[in-house]
């Protein structure tokens, strides 16, 4: 007679813990958005930030004097929004790739998606030049990422058996191939572009503008919409491939489609922010203890905490070594290395 109330109480406490974590995440997100806009080469008081944002959306009639309003709305707000989109998108990509490959270390890096996009961008920086104006880098990075994904799928299709381990091995091979190509382009190309190449391959949000923020929104929105639409099929993967097949889920087809959607989203995100590593690896592991393994909650929490992580990393990248701006990948890679070591010590990987 006492078992049911305890189960209900446990379920309720789980719901409450998830709700509390999401509320805390939203509060952290809002705080980091304001701090990200306020801090930079010029420190802007938070009151001016709020006033400028209020005037921009029509909630305040008073306009902030001087160039502060323009800095807030035209320079720092697009960067902040891009950080939210890229962080949230990469977090969801990592969660879905870890599910369909049943590999806790899966992220866009592992499958060559990021290295393919980097090779495309580096090719135009060092060899081909600025052929398409401001869209040259995004177009080249997107093309490289999609090309890497196609090569991985072609390799998997050529071998007998298309399990997740084949996808991982093919992804690693393609990742090493495109990394070698990137290094060759850096060595053989215009040496004066080395600084631009270094910054691109380590990631950064310095290219954020109102005319390309929508790309980040498309990348994050695509993977989020796909994950939410297929969340029950993704949940079936948690019981194993045989169980998923018995539930009517076409496992091999679902894995390929998920990989292609992840590749599409990653290529778009990398095309505007460069290669930012370890976000897709860390965020799902940090989110699962709060959201549980089921994907409806997991996708929401990965989007929120991925945005929080990238905003915090970008803020550190801009303030650790003023007036210079560190590549954001240095911050995320440092956090990622510490995270993996911690997980290994706790025997969770």
PAVEXKE-246510 format. One line per 4 residues: number of its first residue (from 0); for each residue x, y, z of N, C-alpha, C. Coordinates in steps of 0.1 Angstrom, whole numbers, padded with zeros to 4 digits. Layout:
! residues N
NUM = X/Y/Z/X/Y/Z/X/Y/Z | ...
This chain:
! residues 349
0 = 0008/-0012/0000/0000/0000/0000/0008/0013/0000 | 0021/0012/0005/0029/0023/0006/0038/0025/-0006 | 0038/0015/-0016/0048/0016/-0027/0044/0027/-0037 | 0031/0028/-0040/0026/0037/-0050/0029/0051/-0047
4 = 0025/0056/-0034/0028/0070/-0031/0043/0073/-0031 | 0052/0063/-0028/0066/0066/-0029/0070/0067/-0043 | 0065/0059/-0052/0068/0060/-0067/0063/0074/-0072 | 0051/0078/-0068/0046/0091/-0073/0055/0102/-0068
8 = 0059/0101/-0055/0067/0111/-0049/0080/0112/-0056 | 0086/0100/-0059/0099/0100/-0066/0098/0106/-0080 | 0086/0103/-0087/0084/0109/-0100/0082/0124/-0099 | 0075/0128/-0089/0073/0142/-0087/0086/0150/-0084
12 = 0094/0143/-0076/0107/0150/-0072/0116/0151/-0085 | 0115/0141/-0093/0122/0141/-0106/0118/0153/-0115 | 0104/0154/-0116/0099/0166/-0124/0103/0179/-0117 | 0103/0180/-0104/0107/0192/-0098/0121/0195/-0099
16 = 0130/0185/-0099/0144/0187/-0100/0147/0192/-0115 | 0140/0186/-0125/0142/0190/-0138/0138/0205/-0140 | 0126/0208/-0135/0121/0221/-0136/0130/0231/-0129 | 0135/0228/-0117/0144/0237/-0110/0157/0239/-0118
20 = 0162/0228/-0124/0174/0229/-0132/0172/0238/-0145 | 0160/0237/-0151/0157/0245/-0163/0155/0260/-0159 | 0149/0262/-0148/0147/0276/-0143/0161/0282/-0140 | 0169/0275/-0133/0183/0279/-0130/0191/0282/-0143
24 = 0189/0273/-0153/0196/0275/-0166/0191/0288/-0173 | 0178/0290/-0173/0173/0302/-0179/0178/0315/-0172 | 0178/0315/-0159/0184/0326/-0151/0198/0328/-0155 | 0206/0317/-0156/0220/0319/-0160/0221/0324/-0174
28 = 0213/0319/-0183/0213/0323/-0197/0210/0338/-0198 | 0200/0343/-0191/0197/0358/-0192/0208/0366/-0186 | 0214/0361/-0175/0225/0369/-0169/0237/0369/-0178 | 0240/0358/-0184/0252/0357/-0193/0249/0365/-0206
32 = 0237/0366/-0211/0234/0374/-0222/0237/0389/-0219 | 0232/0394/-0207/0235/0407/-0204/0250/0410/-0202 | 0257/0401/-0195/0271/0403/-0193/0279/0402/-0206 | 0275/0393/-0215/0281/0392/-0228/0280/0405/-0236
36 = 0269/0412/-0235/0267/0424/-0242/0274/0436/-0235 | 0275/0435/-0222/0281/0446/-0214/0297/0446/-0215 | 0303/0434/-0215/0317/0433/-0215/0323/0432/-0229 | 0334/0438/-0231/0342/0438/-0243/0353/0448/-0242
40 = 0357/0453/-0254/0368/0463/-0254/0364/0475/-0247 | 0351/0478/-0247/0345/0489/-0240/0335/0484/-0230 | 0336/0487/-0218/0327/0482/-0208/0314/0491/-0208 | 0303/0485/-0209/0290/0493/-0209/0282/0489/-0197
44 = 0278/0499/-0189/0270/0496/-0177/0257/0488/-0181 | 0253/0479/-0172/0242/0471/-0174/0229/0479/-0176 | 0228/0490/-0169/0216/0499/-0171/0215/0504/-0185 | 0227/0508/-0191/0227/0512/-0205/0223/0500/-0214
48 = 0228/0488/-0211/0225/0477/-0219/0210/0474/-0220 | 0204/0474/-0208/0190/0472/-0207/0182/0483/-0214 | 0187/0495/-0212/0180/0506/-0219/0181/0505/-0234 | 0192/0502/-0239/0194/0501/-0254/0186/0489/-0259
52 = 0186/0478/-0252/0177/0467/-0257/0163/0470/-0256 | 0159/0477/-0246/0145/0481/-0245/0140/0490/-0256 | 0149/0500/-0259/0146/0509/-0270/0146/0502/-0284 | 0155/0492/-0285/0155/0484/-0298/0142/0476/-0301
56 = 0136/0471/-0290/0124/0463/-0292/0111/0472/-0289 | 0113/0485/-0287/0101/0493/-0286/0095/0494/-0272 | 0102/0489/-0262/0097/0489/-0248/0101/0502/-0241 | 0110/0509/-0246/0115/0522/-0239/0117/0533/-0250
60 = 0112/0544/-0246/0113/0556/-0256/0126/0562/-0255 | 0132/0562/-0243/0145/0569/-0242/0156/0562/-0249 | 0163/0569/-0257/0175/0563/-0265/0188/0566/-0258 | 0196/0556/-0257/0209/0558/-0250/0218/0567/-0259
64 = 0224/0577/-0252/0232/0587/-0259/0245/0581/-0264 | 0250/0587/-0275/0263/0583/-0280/0263/0571/-0288 | 0274/0564/-0290/0275/0552/-0298/0271/0539/-0290 | 0268/0541/-0278/0265/0529/-0269/0254/0520/-0275
68 = 0243/0527/-0279/0232/0519/-0285/0236/0512/-0297 | 0244/0518/-0306/0248/0511/-0318/0257/0499/-0315 | 0266/0501/-0305/0275/0490/-0301/0267/0478/-0295 | 0257/0481/-0287/0248/0471/-0281/0240/0463/-0292
72 = 0233/0471/-0300/0224/0464/-0309/0230/0459/-0322 | 0240/0466/-0327/0246/0462/-0340/0258/0453/-0339 | 0265/0454/-0328/0278/0446/-0327/0277/0434/-0317 | 0272/0437/-0305/0273/0427/-0294/0261/0418/-0294
76 = 0249/0423/-0297/0237/0415/-0296/0237/0404/-0307 | 0242/0407/-0319/0243/0395/-0329/0252/0385/-0324 | 0264/0389/-0319/0273/0379/-0314/0268/0371/-0303 | 0260/0377/-0294/0254/0369/-0283/0244/0360/-0288
80 = 0235/0364/-0297/0225/0355/-0303/0232/0343/-0310 | 0243/0346/-0317/0250/0336/-0324/0255/0325/-0315 | 0261/0330/-0303/0266/0321/-0293/0255/0312/-0288 | 0243/0317/-0286/0232/0309/-0281/0228/0299/-0291
84 = 0228/0302/-0304/0224/0293/-0314/0234/0282/-0316 | 0247/0286/-0317/0258/0276/-0319/0259/0267/-0307 | 0259/0272/-0295/0260/0264/-0283/0249/0254/-0282 | 0237/0259/-0284/0225/0250/-0283/0225/0240/-0294
88 = 0228/0244/-0306/0228/0234/-0317/0239/0223/-0316 | 0251/0227/-0312/0261/0217/-0310/0258/0207/-0299 | 0252/0212/-0288/0248/0204/-0277/0238/0193/-0282 | 0228/0197/-0290/0218/0188/-0295/0224/0178/-0304
92 = 0233/0183/-0313/0240/0174/-0323/0247/0163/-0315 | 0255/0167/-0305/0262/0157/-0297/0253/0146/-0291 | 0241/0151/-0285/0232/0141/-0279/0227/0131/-0289 | 0223/0136/-0300/0217/0127/-0310/0227/0117/-0316
96 = 0240/0122/-0318/0250/0113/-0323/0254/0103/-0313 | 0254/0106/-0300/0257/0097/-0290/0247/0086/-0289 | 0234/0090/-0291/0223/0080/-0291/0224/0070/-0302 | 0225/0075/-0315/0224/0066/-0326/0237/0058/-0328
100 = 0248/0062/-0323/0260/0054/-0324/0263/0046/-0311 | 0255/0049/-0300/0258/0043/-0287/0272/0044/-0283 | 0277/0056/-0285/0291/0059/-0281/0291/0072/-0273 | 0296/0071/-0261/0295/0083/-0252/0305/0094/-0256
104 = 0314/0091/-0265/0324/0101/-0269/0320/0107/-0283 | 0309/0104/-0288/0305/0109/-0301/0302/0124/-0301 | 0308/0131/-0310/0305/0145/-0312/0309/0149/-0327 | 0306/0161/-0332/0309/0164/-0346/0324/0162/-0349
108 = 0333/0164/-0340/0347/0162/-0342/0350/0148/-0346 | 0344/0138/-0339/0347/0124/-0341/0344/0119/-0355 | 0334/0125/-0362/0329/0120/-0375/0335/0128/-0387 | 0344/0137/-0384/0350/0145/-0395/0342/0156/-0400
112 = 0330/0159/-0394/0322/0170/-0398/0328/0184/-0396 | 0334/0185/-0384/0341/0198/-0381/0354/0200/-0389 | 0361/0189/-0391/0374/0190/-0398/0371/0192/-0413 | 0360/0187/-0419/0357/0189/-0433/0353/0204/-0435
116 = 0345/0210/-0426/0342/0224/-0427/0354/0233/-0425 | 0363/0229/-0416/0375/0237/-0414/0384/0236/-0427 | 0385/0225/-0433/0393/0224/-0445/0387/0232/-0456 | 0374/0233/-0458/0368/0241/-0467/0371/0256/-0465
120 = 0370/0260/-0453/0373/0274/-0449/0387/0278/-0452 | 0396/0269/-0447/0411/0272/-0449/0415/0272/-0463 | 0408/0264/-0472/0411/0264/-0486/0409/0278/-0492 | 0398/0285/-0488/0396/0298/-0494/0405/0309/-0488
124 = 0408/0307/-0475/0417/0316/-0468/0431/0316/-0474 | 0436/0304/-0477/0450/0303/-0481/0452/0302/-0496 | 0442/0297/-0504/0444/0294/-0518/0435/0301/-0527 | 0422/0300/-0526/0412/0305/-0536/0409/0319/-0534
128 = 0410/0324/-0522/0407/0339/-0521/0392/0342/-0519 | 0389/0354/-0518/0375/0359/-0515/0367/0360/-0527 | 0362/0349/-0533/0355/0348/-0545/0340/0353/-0544 | 0334/0350/-0533/0320/0352/-0531/0317/0364/-0521
132 = 0327/0372/-0519/0325/0383/-0509/0324/0378/-0495 | 0315/0384/-0487/0314/0381/-0473/0309/0366/-0471 | 0303/0360/-0482/0298/0347/-0480/0308/0336/-0484 | 0320/0340/-0488/0330/0330/-0492/0333/0320/-0481
136 = 0336/0324/-0469/0339/0315/-0458/0328/0306/-0455 | 0316/0312/-0452/0304/0303/-0449/0301/0292/-0460 | 0302/0296/-0472/0299/0287/-0483/0309/0276/-0484 | 0322/0280/-0483/0333/0270/-0483/0332/0260/-0471
140 = 0330/0266/-0459/0329/0257/-0447/0317/0247/-0448 | 0306/0252/-0453/0294/0244/-0454/0297/0233/-0464 | 0303/0236/-0475/0306/0226/-0486/0315/0216/-0480 | 0326/0220/-0473/0335/0210/-0467/0329/0201/-0457
144 = 0320/0206/-0449/0313/0198/-0439/0304/0187/-0446 | 0296/0192/-0456/0287/0182/-0463/0295/0172/-0471 | 0306/0176/-0477/0315/0167/-0484/0320/0156/-0475 | 0325/0160/-0463/0330/0150/-0453/0319/0140/-0449
148 = 0307/0145/-0447/0296/0136/-0443/0293/0126/-0455 | 0293/0131/-0467/0290/0122/-0478/0301/0111/-0480 | 0314/0115/-0478/0324/0105/-0478/0323/0095/-0467 | 0319/0099/-0455/0317/0089/-0444/0306/0080/-0448
152 = 0295/0084/-0453/0284/0076/-0456/0287/0066/-0468 | 0295/0071/-0478/0299/0063/-0489/0308/0052/-0484 | 0317/0055/-0475/0326/0045/-0469/0318/0034/-0462 | 0308/0038/-0454/0300/0029/-0446/0292/0020/-0456
156 = 0287/0026/-0467/0279/0018/-0476/0287/0008/-0483 | 0300/0010/-0484/0309/0000/-0492/0313/-0012/-0484 | 0311/-0011/-0471/0315/-0023/-0462/0303/-0031/-0458 | 0306/-0043/-0455/0295/-0053/-0451/0292/-0050/-0436
160 = 0279/-0048/-0434/0275/-0044/-0420/0276/-0029/-0418 | 0266/-0023/-0414/0265/-0008/-0412/0262/-0004/-0398 | 0268/-0011/-0389/0266/-0008/-0375/0273/0005/-0371 | 0270/0010/-0358/0276/0022/-0354/0291/0023/-0354
164 = 0297/0011/-0351/0312/0011/-0351/0318/0014/-0365 | 0311/0010/-0375/0316/0013/-0389/0315/0028/-0391 | 0304/0034/-0387/0303/0048/-0389/0314/0056/-0381 | 0317/0051/-0369/0327/0058/-0361/0341/0057/-0368
168 = 0344/0044/-0372/0357/0042/-0379/0359/0051/-0391 | 0348/0051/-0400/0348/0059/-0412/0349/0074/-0408 | 0342/0078/-0398/0343/0092/-0394/0357/0096/-0389 | 0364/0087/-0382/0377/0090/-0377/0387/0091/-0389
172 = 0385/0082/-0399/0394/0082/-0410/0392/0095/-0418 | 0380/0099/-0420/0377/0112/-0428/0382/0124/-0420 | 0381/0123/-0407/0385/0134/-0398/0401/0136/-0400 | 0408/0125/-0399/0423/0126/-0401/0426/0130/-0415
176 = 0419/0126/-0425/0421/0130/-0439/0420/0145/-0440 | 0409/0150/-0435/0407/0165/-0437/0416/0173/-0428 | 0420/0168/-0417/0429/0175/-0408/0443/0176/-0416 | 0447/0165/-0422/0459/0165/-0430/0458/0175/-0441
180 = 0447/0175/-0448/0445/0184/-0459/0446/0199/-0454 | 0440/0202/-0443/0440/0215/-0437/0455/0219/-0434 | 0462/0210/-0428/0476/0213/-0425/0485/0215/-0438 | 0482/0208/-0448/0489/0210/-0461/0486/0223/-0466
184 = 0473/0227/-0466/0469/0240/-0472/0475/0252/-0464 | 0476/0250/-0451/0483/0260/-0443/0498/0261/-0447 | 0504/0250/-0449/0519/0250/-0452/0521/0255/-0466 | 0513/0251/-0475/0515/0254/-0489/0509/0267/-0494
188 = 0500/0272/-0486/0493/0284/-0490/0500/0297/-0486 | 0492/0308/-0486/0497/0321/-0482/0500/0321/-0467 | 0513/0323/-0464/0517/0322/-0449/0512/0334/-0442 | 0508/0345/-0449/0503/0357/-0442/0489/0355/-0436
192 = 0483/0344/-0441/0469/0341/-0436/0469/0331/-0424 | 0481/0328/-0419/0482/0318/-0409/0474/0322/-0396 | 0474/0335/-0393/0466/0340/-0381/0451/0338/-0383 | 0446/0341/-0395/0432/0339/-0398/0429/0324/-0398
196 = 0437/0316/-0403/0435/0301/-0403/0435/0296/-0388 | 0444/0301/-0380/0445/0296/-0366/0432/0300/-0359 | 0427/0312/-0361/0415/0316/-0354/0403/0308/-0359 | 0403/0306/-0372/0391/0298/-0377/0391/0284/-0372
200 = 0402/0277/-0372/0403/0263/-0368/0401/0262/-0353 | 0402/0273/-0345/0399/0272/-0331/0386/0278/-0327 | 0379/0284/-0337/0366/0289/-0334/0365/0303/-0328 | 0355/0310/-0332/0353/0324/-0327/0340/0329/-0332
204 = 0335/0339/-0325/0322/0345/-0329/0324/0359/-0335 | 0336/0363/-0339/0339/0376/-0343/0332/0380/-0357 | 0328/0370/-0364/0321/0372/-0377/0306/0375/-0376 | 0301/0375/-0363/0287/0376/-0362/0282/0390/-0366
208 = 0272/0389/-0375/0265/0402/-0379/0250/0398/-0381 | 0242/0408/-0382/0228/0406/-0383/0224/0398/-0396 | 0233/0399/-0406/0230/0393/-0419/0234/0378/-0419 | 0241/0373/-0409/0244/0359/-0408/0240/0352/-0395
212 = 0234/0359/-0386/0229/0353/-0374/0218/0342/-0377 | 0210/0345/-0388/0200/0336/-0392/0205/0322/-0395 | 0218/0322/-0400/0224/0309/-0403/0225/0300/-0391 | 0230/0307/-0380/0231/0300/-0367/0217/0295/-0363
216 = 0207/0303/-0364/0193/0299/-0361/0188/0287/-0369 | 0191/0287/-0382/0188/0276/-0391/0195/0263/-0387 | 0208/0264/-0384/0215/0252/-0380/0210/0246/-0367 | 0207/0255/-0357/0202/0250/-0344/0188/0245/-0345
220 = 0180/0253/-0352/0166/0250/-0354/0164/0236/-0361 | 0172/0234/-0371/0170/0221/-0379/0173/0209/-0370 | 0183/0209/-0363/0186/0197/-0355/0177/0196/-0343 | 0172/0207/-0337/0162/0207/-0327/0149/0202/-0332
224 = 0144/0207/-0343/0132/0202/-0348/0132/0187/-0352 | 0143/0183/-0358/0144/0169/-0361/0144/0160/-0349 | 0151/0164/-0338/0152/0156/-0326/0138/0156/-0319 | 0131/0167/-0319/0118/0167/-0312/0108/0159/-0320
228 = 0108/0160/-0333/0099/0152/-0341/0101/0137/-0340 | 0113/0133/-0338/0117/0119/-0337/0121/0114/-0323 | 0116/0121/-0313/0121/0118/-0300/0117/0104/-0295 | 0106/0099/-0299/0102/0086/-0295/0110/0075/-0302
232 = 0114/0077/-0315/0122/0068/-0322/0136/0068/-0316 | 0141/0080/-0312/0154/0080/-0306/0154/0074/-0292 | 0143/0075/-0285/0142/0068/-0272/0143/0053/-0274 | 0138/0048/-0285/0138/0033/-0287/0152/0028/-0288
236 = 0162/0037/-0293/0176/0033/-0294/0182/0029/-0280 | 0176/0035/-0270/0182/0033/-0257/0180/0019/-0252 | 0170/0012/-0258/0168/-0002/-0254/0176/-0012/-0262 | 0184/-0007/-0272/0192/-0016/-0280/0186/-0017/-0294
240 = 0195/-0021/-0304/0190/-0021/-0318/0179/-0031/-0320 | 0181/-0043/-0314/0171/-0053/-0316/0157/-0049/-0311 | 0157/-0043/-0299/0145/-0038/-0293/0139/-0027/-0302 | 0147/-0018/-0307/0142/-0007/-0315/0136/-0012/-0328
244 = 0143/-0022/-0334/0137/-0028/-0346/0123/-0035/-0343 | 0122/-0042/-0332/0110/-0048/-0328/0098/-0038/-0326 | 0102/-0026/-0322/0092/-0015/-0320/0089/-0008/-0333 | 0095/-0012/-0344/0092/-0006/-0357/0101/0005/-0362
248 = 0112/0007/-0355/0122/0017/-0359/0132/0012/-0369 | 0133/0017/-0381/0143/0013/-0390/0157/0018/-0386 | 0164/0010/-0378/0176/0015/-0371/0187/0020/-0381 | 0190/0012/-0391/0201/0017/-0400/0197/0029/-0407
252 = 0185/0030/-0412/0180/0042/-0419/0179/0054/-0410 | 0175/0052/-0398/0174/0062/-0388/0188/0068/-0385 | 0197/0059/-0384/0211/0063/-0381/0217/0072/-0392 | 0214/0068/-0404/0220/0075/-0416/0213/0089/-0417
256 = 0200/0089/-0415/0193/0102/-0416/0197/0112/-0404 | 0198/0106/-0392/0203/0114/-0381/0217/0120/-0384 | 0226/0111/-0389/0239/0116/-0392/0239/0127/-0403 | 0231/0126/-0413/0230/0136/-0423/0224/0149/-0418
260 = 0214/0148/-0410/0209/0161/-0404/0219/0167/-0394 | 0226/0159/-0387/0237/0164/-0378/0247/0171/-0386 | 0251/0164/-0398/0261/0170/-0406/0257/0183/-0412 | 0244/0184/-0417/0239/0197/-0422/0239/0208/-0412
264 = 0235/0205/-0399/0234/0215/-0389/0249/0219/-0385 | 0257/0209/-0383/0271/0212/-0379/0278/0221/-0390 | 0276/0217/-0403/0283/0225/-0413/0278/0240/-0413 | 0265/0242/-0411/0260/0256/-0410/0266/0263/-0398
268 = 0266/0256/-0386/0271/0263/-0374/0286/0266/-0375 | 0294/0256/-0381/0308/0259/-0382/0311/0269/-0393 | 0302/0271/-0403/0304/0281/-0413/0304/0295/-0408 | 0297/0297/-0397/0297/0311/-0391/0305/0313/-0378
272 = 0309/0302/-0372/0316/0303/-0359/0329/0296/-0359 | 0333/0289/-0370/0346/0282/-0369/0344/0269/-0361 | 0355/0262/-0359/0355/0249/-0353/0355/0250/-0338 | 0344/0247/-0331/0344/0248/-0316/0342/0234/-0311
276 = 0352/0229/-0304/0352/0215/-0300/0346/0213/-0286 | 0343/0200/-0284/0339/0195/-0271/0325/0199/-0265 | 0319/0209/-0272/0305/0213/-0267/0296/0201/-0269 | 0296/0195/-0281/0287/0184/-0283/0291/0171/-0275
280 = 0303/0170/-0270/0306/0159/-0262/0302/0161/-0247 | 0304/0173/-0242/0302/0176/-0227/0287/0177/-0224 | 0280/0185/-0232/0267/0189/-0228/0257/0178/-0226 | 0257/0168/-0235/0247/0157/-0232/0250/0150/-0219
284 = 0263/0148/-0215/0266/0141/-0203/0262/0150/-0191 | 0264/0163/-0192/0260/0172/-0181/0244/0173/-0180 | 0237/0171/-0191/0223/0172/-0191/0215/0160/-0187 | 0221/0148/-0189/0213/0136/-0186/0210/0134/-0172
288 = 0220/0137/-0162/0216/0136/-0148/0204/0145/-0144 | 0202/0156/-0151/0191/0165/-0148/0179/0162/-0156 | 0180/0158/-0168/0168/0156/-0177/0164/0141/-0178 | 0173/0132/-0175/0170/0118/-0178/0174/0114/-0192
292 = 0173/0101/-0195/0178/0097/-0208/0168/0100/-0220 | 0155/0102/-0217/0145/0104/-0228/0147/0117/-0235 | 0145/0117/-0248/0150/0128/-0256/0142/0141/-0256 | 0129/0140/-0252/0121/0152/-0252/0127/0162/-0242
296 = 0130/0158/-0230/0136/0166/-0220/0151/0169/-0223 | 0158/0158/-0228/0172/0159/-0231/0175/0170/-0241 | 0167/0170/-0252/0170/0180/-0262/0168/0194/-0257 | 0158/0196/-0249/0155/0210/-0243/0167/0214/-0234
300 = 0171/0205/-0226/0182/0208/-0216/0195/0210/-0224 | 0198/0202/-0234/0211/0203/-0242/0211/0217/-0249 | 0199/0221/-0254/0199/0234/-0261/0202/0245/-0251 | 0196/0244/-0239/0197/0255/-0229/0211/0255/-0223
304 = 0216/0244/-0219/0230/0244/-0213/0241/0245/-0223 | 0239/0241/-0235/0248/0244/-0246/0250/0259/-0248 | 0239/0266/-0248/0239/0280/-0250/0246/0287/-0238 | 0243/0282/-0226/0250/0288/-0214/0265/0285/-0214
308 = 0269/0273/-0218/0283/0270/-0219/0291/0279/-0229 | 0285/0281/-0241/0292/0288/-0251/0292/0303/-0248 | 0281/0308/-0242/0281/0322/-0237/0292/0325/-0227 | 0293/0316/-0217/0303/0317/-0207/0317/0316/-0212
312 = 0319/0307/-0222/0332/0305/-0228/0336/0317/-0236 | 0327/0323/-0244/0329/0335/-0252/0333/0346/-0243 | 0326/0347/-0231/0329/0358/-0222/0343/0357/-0216 | 0347/0345/-0213/0361/0343/-0208/0371/0346/-0219
316 = 0368/0342/-0232/0377/0344/-0243/0379/0359/-0245 | 0370/0367/-0242/0371/0381/-0245/0377/0389/-0233 | 0377/0383/-0221/0382/0390/-0209/0394/0385/-0203 | 0399/0373/-0207/0411/0367/-0201/0424/0374/-0204
320 = 0425/0379/-0217/0437/0385/-0222/0434/0398/-0229 | 0428/0408/-0222/0425/0420/-0229/0438/0428/-0233 | 0438/0435/-0245/0426/0437/-0253/0425/0427/-0264 | 0433/0416/-0264/0432/0405/-0274/0420/0396/-0271
324 = 0415/0390/-0281/0404/0380/-0280/0409/0366/-0283 | 0408/0357/-0273/0413/0344/-0275/0403/0336/-0284 | 0407/0327/-0292/0398/0318/-0299/0390/0310/-0289 | 0377/0309/-0291/0368/0303/-0281/0371/0288/-0280
328 = 0377/0282/-0290/0380/0268/-0289/0390/0265/-0279 | 0399/0274/-0276/0409/0272/-0265/0401/0270/-0252 | 0391/0278/-0249/0383/0277/-0237/0376/0263/-0236 | 0368/0260/-0247/0360/0248/-0247/0369/0235/-0247
332 = 0380/0236/-0254/0389/0224/-0254/0395/0222/-0240 | 0399/0233/-0233/0404/0231/-0220/0394/0225/-0210 | 0382/0231/-0211/0371/0225/-0203/0368/0211/-0207 | 0369/0207/-0220/0366/0194/-0224/0376/0184/-0220
336 = 0389/0188/-0220/0400/0179/-0215/0398/0176/-0200 | 0395/0186/-0192/0392/0185/-0178/0380/0176/-0176 | 0370/0178/-0184/0357/0170/-0183/0360/0155/-0185 | 0367/0152/-0196/0370/0138/-0200/0378/0131/-0189
340 = 0388/0138/-0184/0397/0132/-0173/0388/0129/-0161 | 0379/0139/-0158/0371/0137/-0146/0362/0125/-0148 | 0356/0123/-0160/0347/0112/-0163/0355/0099/-0163 | 0367/0099/-0168/0375/0087/-0168/0378/0083/-0153
344 = 0382/0092/-0145/0385/0089/-0131/0373/0084/-0124 | 0361/0089/-0127/0349/0084/-0121/0344/0071/-0128 | 0351/0066/-0138/0347/0054/-0145/0333/0055/-0152 | 0331/0067/-0157/0318/0069/-0164/0320/0069/-0179
348 = 0332/0068/-0184/0334/0067/-0198/0342/0054/-0201
